[in-house]
Amino acid sequence: MTPTPTAPIDETVEDVIQASSFLPESLQFWVVIAIGAVVAGVLTIVFSSVSRRILGRMGVPAGTVKPTRVPFFATVTSIVVKSVFSIFYRDKSWYNAWQFVILAVLIFFLTWFIISVVKVTETSVLARVEARFGPGRKLAKVRTQVGLLRRVLTAVLCVLAIGAVLLSIEQVRALGAGIIASAGLASVVVGLAVQSTLANVFAGIQIAFTDSIRVEDTVVVEAERGTVEEITLSYVVVLLLDGRRMILPSTYFTTTPFENWSRRSSEISGNVVLQLKLNAPIEYLRQRTTELLESSDWWDGRTNALNVTDVQGGLQTLTIFLSARNPSDLWELRNMIREKLLGELVQSYPECLPDPRTLPNAPTA
């Protein structure tokens, strides 16, 4: 006979039962369960300690292992309970029903434990990448891809768990041949029914592995700028500037043009536009802009230029070109330059400011 995965535990349970044979049968049952729970607790402590030690050497916080303790303890305990039931109550009329329930519970806890291990693995991989490359584009790429793989694996594990529970029912196993025979027709029907859902799933996988967007990328979608907060199998969450979250199907990013401001690098350039009269002190503004940029932590030192880019209707258009390390810094930098320069012009050179009544689209009396 081929040994089962629980064979060592079955043998251990039998040894415990023989050692407690002097007790009544009903009491033996609960004693063995209690001893099994204690053993499961000891194994959980050992597993947790070894895992923390291993992850600590990898630079992963020790608390990462904590979510695996409960499912590990429950899995071991369920194996013990299943073995005890098979030894004590195999001849009972209600044995098969209860054994099915215990098996379903065991599969549930085992699946939970494996998913928890997958999450710990994801955290450890991200910690190692961050330790090696630091926060930045490489980490965002790995976070996007590993996170998507975790979701795919979780979905597969859940499907396998449900399948394992169903296949443990004899009547369902008997339907196997018929199910296989009709699989071709069923696949066509299901494919038509979930066509859009599958398209989003494959689009999500394409997004993750073609690197078109990553978590923390700055994008412009539907005329709104925001940061990619989450990429799932079927949709992408974009956190907008005002705190709203725009949820878009994954197919949006494979079928619709959009702007990615941090595709290759988070560094970005921008400009500030001022309309002033022809007597505006250009050299003073150029010098003052340089002083403001050099004193700001938002400026990355790449771009600094002030040019007159247009003259029309007695007004000249001044365009200040500047750059920053990321879109957020650029936003703050542009606002700061605009506020400072306009404030100083109002204070020292009010004569160079245009009359609002002469501006294009000015309201009429």
C-alpha positions as CSV (number, residue, x, y, z in Angstrom):
1,M,0.0,0.0,0.0
2,T,1.3,3.5,-0.9
3,P,1.9,5.5,2.2
4,T,-0.2,8.6,2.7
5,P,1.1,12.0,3.7
6,T,-0.5,11.5,7.1
7,A,1.0,8.1,7.7
8,P,3.6,9.2,10.2
9,I,1.0,11.1,12.2
10,D,-1.3,8.0,12.1
11,E,1.4,5.9,13.6
12,T,2.2,8.5,16.3
13,V,-1.6,8.7,17.1
14,E,-1.7,4.9,17.4
15,D,1.2,4.9,19.8
16,V,-0.5,7.5,22.0
17,I,-3.7,5.5,22.0
18,Q,-1.8,2.4,23.1
19,A,-0.1,4.4,25.9
20,S,-3.5,5.6,27.1
21,S,-5.3,2.3,26.8
22,F,-6.0,2.1,30.5
23,L,-8.5,5.0,30.1
24,P,-12.1,4.7,28.9
25,E,-12.5,4.9,25.1
26,S,-14.4,8.2,25.2
27,L,-11.8,9.7,27.4
28,Q,-9.0,8.3,25.3
29,F,-10.5,10.2,22.3
30,W,-10.2,13.6,24.0
31,V,-6.8,12.9,25.6
32,V,-5.4,12.1,22.1
33,I,-6.9,15.2,20.7
34,A,-5.5,17.3,23.5
35,I,-2.0,15.8,23.1
36,G,-2.3,16.4,19.3
37,A,-3.1,20.0,19.9
38,V,-0.2,20.4,22.3
39,V,2.1,18.8,19.7
40,A,0.7,21.1,17.0
41,G,1.4,24.1,19.3
42,V,5.0,23.0,19.8
43,L,5.5,22.5,16.1
44,T,4.0,25.9,15.5
45,I,6.5,27.5,17.9
46,V,9.4,25.7,16.3
47,F,8.2,26.6,12.8
48,S,7.8,30.2,13.7
49,S,11.2,30.4,15.4
50,V,13.0,28.8,12.5
51,S,11.2,31.0,10.0
52,R,11.9,34.2,11.9
53,R,15.6,33.3,12.1
54,I,15.8,32.6,8.4
55,L,13.9,35.7,7.4
56,G,15.9,37.8,9.9
57,R,19.1,36.9,8.0
58,M,17.4,38.1,4.8
59,G,16.5,41.5,6.4
60,V,12.8,40.7,6.6
61,P,10.9,41.9,9.8
62,A,10.3,39.0,12.2
63,G,6.6,39.9,12.4
64,T,6.1,38.9,8.8
65,V,5.9,35.2,9.8
66,K,3.0,35.9,12.3
67,P,0.1,35.4,9.9
68,T,1.3,31.8,9.2
69,R,1.0,30.6,12.8
70,V,-2.7,30.1,13.1
71,P,-3.2,28.3,9.8
72,F,-0.1,26.1,10.5
73,F,-1.4,25.1,14.0
74,A,-4.9,24.5,12.6
75,T,-3.6,22.4,9.7
76,V,-1.6,20.1,12.0
77,T,-4.4,19.9,14.5
78,S,-6.9,18.9,11.7
79,I,-4.5,16.1,10.5
80,V,-4.5,14.8,14.1
81,V,-8.3,15.0,14.4
82,K,-8.7,13.2,11.1
83,S,-6.4,10.4,12.2
84,V,-8.1,10.0,15.6
85,F,-11.5,9.8,14.0
86,S,-10.4,7.2,11.5
87,I,-9.0,5.1,14.4
88,F,-11.8,5.4,16.9
89,Y,-15.0,5.7,14.8
90,R,-14.2,3.9,11.5
91,D,-17.0,1.5,12.0
92,K,-19.7,4.0,12.9
93,S,-22.5,4.8,10.5
94,W,-21.9,8.5,10.6
95,Y,-18.2,8.2,10.1
96,N,-18.1,9.0,6.4
97,A,-20.1,12.3,6.8
98,W,-17.9,13.5,9.6
99,Q,-14.7,12.4,7.9
100,F,-15.8,14.5,4.8
101,V,-16.4,17.5,7.1
102,I,-12.9,17.1,8.7
103,L,-11.3,16.7,5.3
104,A,-12.9,19.8,4.0
105,V,-11.7,21.7,7.1
106,L,-8.2,20.3,6.6
107,I,-8.1,21.4,3.0
108,F,-9.3,24.9,4.0
109,F,-6.6,25.3,6.6
110,L,-3.9,23.9,4.4
111,T,-4.8,26.3,1.6
112,W,-4.9,29.1,4.0
113,F,-1.4,28.1,5.3
114,I,0.0,27.9,1.7
115,I,-1.4,31.3,0.8
116,S,0.1,32.8,4.0
117,V,3.5,31.3,3.0
118,V,3.2,32.8,-0.4
119,K,2.6,36.2,1.1
120,V,5.6,35.8,3.4
121,T,7.7,34.8,0.3
122,E,6.4,38.0,-1.5
123,T,7.5,40.2,1.4
124,S,10.9,38.5,1.7
125,V,11.5,38.9,-2.1
126,L,10.5,42.6,-1.9
127,A,12.8,43.2,1.1
128,R,15.8,41.6,-0.6
129,V,15.2,43.7,-3.8
130,E,14.8,46.9,-1.7
131,A,18.0,46.1,0.2
132,R,19.9,45.5,-3.0
133,F,18.5,48.3,-5.2
134,G,16.8,50.7,-2.8
135,P,13.4,52.2,-3.3
136,G,12.8,53.2,-6.9
137,R,11.8,51.9,-10.3
138,K,13.3,48.4,-9.8
139,L,11.4,47.8,-6.6
140,A,8.2,49.1,-8.2
141,K,8.6,46.7,-11.1
142,V,9.2,43.7,-8.9
143,R,6.3,44.7,-6.5
144,T,3.9,44.9,-9.5
145,Q,5.0,41.5,-10.9
146,V,5.3,39.6,-7.7
147,G,2.0,41.0,-6.4
148,L,0.2,39.9,-9.6
149,L,1.8,36.4,-9.4
150,R,0.6,36.1,-5.8
151,R,-2.9,36.9,-6.8
152,V,-2.8,34.4,-9.7
153,L,-1.4,31.7,-7.4
154,T,-4.0,32.5,-4.7
155,A,-6.8,32.1,-7.2
156,V,-5.3,28.8,-8.5
157,L,-5.0,27.4,-4.9
158,C,-8.6,28.3,-4.1
159,V,-9.8,26.6,-7.2
160,L,-7.7,23.5,-6.5
161,A,-9.0,23.5,-2.9
162,I,-12.6,23.6,-4.0
163,G,-11.9,20.8,-6.6
164,A,-10.2,18.7,-3.9
165,V,-13.2,19.0,-1.6
166,L,-15.7,18.1,-4.5
167,L,-13.6,15.2,-5.7
168,S,-13.7,13.7,-2.2
169,I,-17.4,13.2,-2.7
170,E,-18.0,9.8,-4.4
171,Q,-21.0,11.0,-6.4
172,V,-18.9,13.9,-7.9
173,R,-16.1,11.5,-8.8
174,A,-18.6,9.4,-10.7
175,L,-19.5,12.4,-12.8
176,G,-15.9,12.8,-13.8
177,A,-16.2,11.0,-17.2
178,G,-19.2,12.9,-18.2
179,I,-17.6,16.2,-17.2
180,I,-14.5,15.5,-19.3
181,A,-16.7,14.4,-22.2
182,S,-18.6,17.7,-22.2
183,A,-15.5,19.9,-21.4
184,G,-15.2,21.1,-25.0
185,L,-18.7,22.4,-25.2
186,A,-18.6,23.8,-21.6
187,S,-15.3,25.6,-22.4
188,V,-16.9,27.4,-25.4
189,V,-20.0,28.4,-23.4
190,V,-17.9,29.6,-20.4
191,G,-15.5,31.4,-22.7
192,L,-18.4,33.4,-24.3
193,A,-20.0,34.1,-20.9
194,V,-16.8,35.5,-19.3
195,Q,-15.1,36.9,-22.4
196,S,-14.8,40.5,-21.0
197,T,-13.6,39.1,-17.6
198,L,-10.9,36.9,-19.2
199,A,-9.8,39.9,-21.4
200,N,-9.2,41.9,-18.2
201,V,-7.3,39.1,-16.6
202,F,-5.0,38.7,-19.6
203,A,-4.7,42.4,-19.9
204,G,-3.6,42.6,-16.2
205,I,-0.9,40.0,-16.8
206,Q,0.2,41.9,-19.9
207,I,0.4,45.1,-17.9
208,A,2.6,43.5,-15.2
209,F,5.1,41.8,-17.5
210,T,5.3,44.3,-20.4
211,D,6.1,47.0,-17.8
212,S,3.8,49.6,-19.3
213,I,2.8,50.8,-15.9
214,R,4.0,50.0,-12.4
215,V,2.8,50.6,-8.9
216,E,3.6,54.2,-7.9
217,D,3.8,55.4,-11.5
218,T,2.4,58.8,-12.2
219,V,-0.2,58.6,-15.0
220,V,-2.8,60.8,-16.7
221,V,-6.0,58.9,-17.4
222,E,-9.4,60.4,-18.4
223,A,-7.8,63.9,-18.2
224,E,-6.9,63.2,-14.5
225,R,-3.4,62.9,-13.1
226,G,-2.8,60.4,-10.3
227,T,-0.6,57.6,-9.0
228,V,-1.0,53.9,-9.7
229,E,-1.9,52.5,-6.3
230,E,-2.8,48.9,-7.1
231,I,-2.7,46.5,-10.1
232,T,-4.9,43.5,-9.8
233,L,-5.9,40.7,-12.2
234,S,-8.9,42.6,-13.6
235,Y,-8.5,46.3,-12.7
236,V,-6.1,49.1,-11.9
237,V,-6.6,51.6,-9.0
238,V,-5.3,55.2,-9.7
239,L,-5.1,57.5,-6.7
240,L,-5.9,61.0,-8.0
241,L,-4.5,64.3,-6.7
242,D,-7.6,65.2,-4.7
243,G,-7.7,61.8,-2.9
244,R,-10.3,60.2,-5.1
245,R,-9.6,56.7,-6.6
246,M,-10.3,56.0,-10.2
247,I,-10.8,52.3,-10.8
248,L,-10.2,51.3,-14.5
249,P,-10.5,47.9,-16.1
250,S,-7.1,46.4,-17.1
251,T,-8.1,46.5,-20.8
252,Y,-8.1,50.3,-20.6
253,F,-4.3,50.4,-20.4
254,T,-4.0,48.0,-23.3
255,T,-6.5,49.7,-25.6
256,T,-6.5,53.4,-24.7
257,P,-3.6,55.8,-25.0
258,F,-2.6,57.3,-21.7
259,E,0.3,59.3,-20.3
260,N,2.9,57.7,-18.0
261,W,5.1,60.5,-16.5
262,S,7.5,58.0,-14.8
263,R,7.8,55.3,-17.5
264,R,11.6,55.2,-17.5
265,S,12.4,57.6,-14.7
266,S,10.5,59.6,-12.1
267,E,12.4,62.8,-13.1
268,I,10.2,65.2,-14.9
269,S,10.4,68.7,-16.4
270,G,7.8,71.4,-16.5
271,N,7.3,75.1,-16.9
272,V,5.8,78.2,-15.4
273,V,4.1,80.8,-17.7
274,L,3.8,84.5,-16.8
275,Q,2.2,87.3,-18.9
276,L,3.8,90.7,-18.2
277,K,4.1,94.1,-19.9
278,L,7.1,94.9,-22.1
279,N,8.8,96.8,-19.3
280,A,9.2,93.7,-17.1
281,P,12.7,93.3,-15.6
282,I,13.7,90.1,-17.5
283,E,17.3,89.9,-16.1
284,Y,16.1,90.4,-12.5
285,L,13.5,87.7,-13.0
286,R,16.0,85.3,-14.5
287,Q,18.5,85.9,-11.6
288,R,15.8,85.6,-9.0
289,T,14.4,82.4,-10.5
290,T,17.9,80.9,-10.3
291,E,18.2,81.9,-6.6
292,L,14.8,80.4,-5.8
293,L,15.6,77.2,-7.5
294,E,19.0,76.8,-5.9
295,S,17.4,77.3,-2.5
296,S,14.7,74.8,-3.0
297,D,14.9,71.1,-2.1
298,W,12.3,70.3,-4.8
299,W,14.6,71.3,-7.7
300,D,16.8,68.5,-9.0
301,G,19.4,70.8,-10.7
302,R,18.8,69.6,-14.3
303,T,16.8,72.4,-15.9
304,N,16.7,76.1,-15.3
305,A,15.9,78.6,-18.1
306,L,13.7,81.7,-18.4
307,N,12.8,82.8,-22.0
308,V,10.5,85.2,-23.6
309,T,8.4,82.9,-25.8
310,D,5.8,85.2,-27.2
311,V,4.9,88.9,-27.6
312,Q,1.3,89.9,-28.4
313,G,-1.0,92.8,-27.7
314,G,1.6,94.8,-25.7
315,L,2.3,91.8,-23.4
316,Q,5.2,89.4,-23.4
317,T,4.9,85.7,-22.4
318,L,7.7,84.5,-20.0
319,T,8.2,80.8,-19.8
320,I,10.3,79.4,-17.0
321,F,11.6,75.9,-17.7
322,L,12.5,73.8,-14.6
323,S,12.7,70.2,-13.5
324,A,12.2,68.0,-10.4
325,R,12.8,64.5,-9.2
326,N,9.2,63.5,-9.4
327,P,5.8,64.9,-10.4
328,S,4.9,65.8,-6.8
329,D,8.0,67.8,-6.3
330,L,7.5,69.5,-9.7
331,W,4.0,70.5,-8.6
332,E,5.3,72.1,-5.5
333,L,8.2,73.8,-7.3
334,R,6.0,75.4,-10.0
335,N,3.6,76.8,-7.4
336,M,6.5,78.1,-5.3
337,I,8.2,79.9,-8.2
338,R,4.9,81.4,-9.5
339,E,3.9,82.7,-6.0
340,K,7.3,84.1,-5.2
341,L,7.9,85.9,-8.5
342,L,4.4,87.4,-8.6
343,G,4.6,88.5,-5.0
344,E,7.9,90.3,-5.7
345,L,6.6,91.9,-8.8
346,V,3.5,93.2,-7.0
347,Q,5.8,94.5,-4.3
348,S,8.6,96.1,-6.4
349,Y,7.5,96.3,-10.0
350,P,3.7,96.8,-10.0
351,E,4.0,98.8,-13.3
352,C,5.0,95.7,-15.3
353,L,1.9,93.7,-14.3
354,P,-0.9,93.7,-17.0
355,D,-4.3,95.3,-16.4
356,P,-6.8,92.5,-16.1
357,R,-9.2,94.4,-18.3
358,T,-6.8,94.2,-21.2
359,L,-6.2,90.5,-21.0
360,P,-7.8,88.2,-23.5
361,N,-11.2,86.8,-22.4
362,A,-11.4,89.5,-19.7
363,P,-15.0,90.1,-18.5
364,T,-16.7,93.1,-20.0
365,A,-18.8,95.6,-18.0
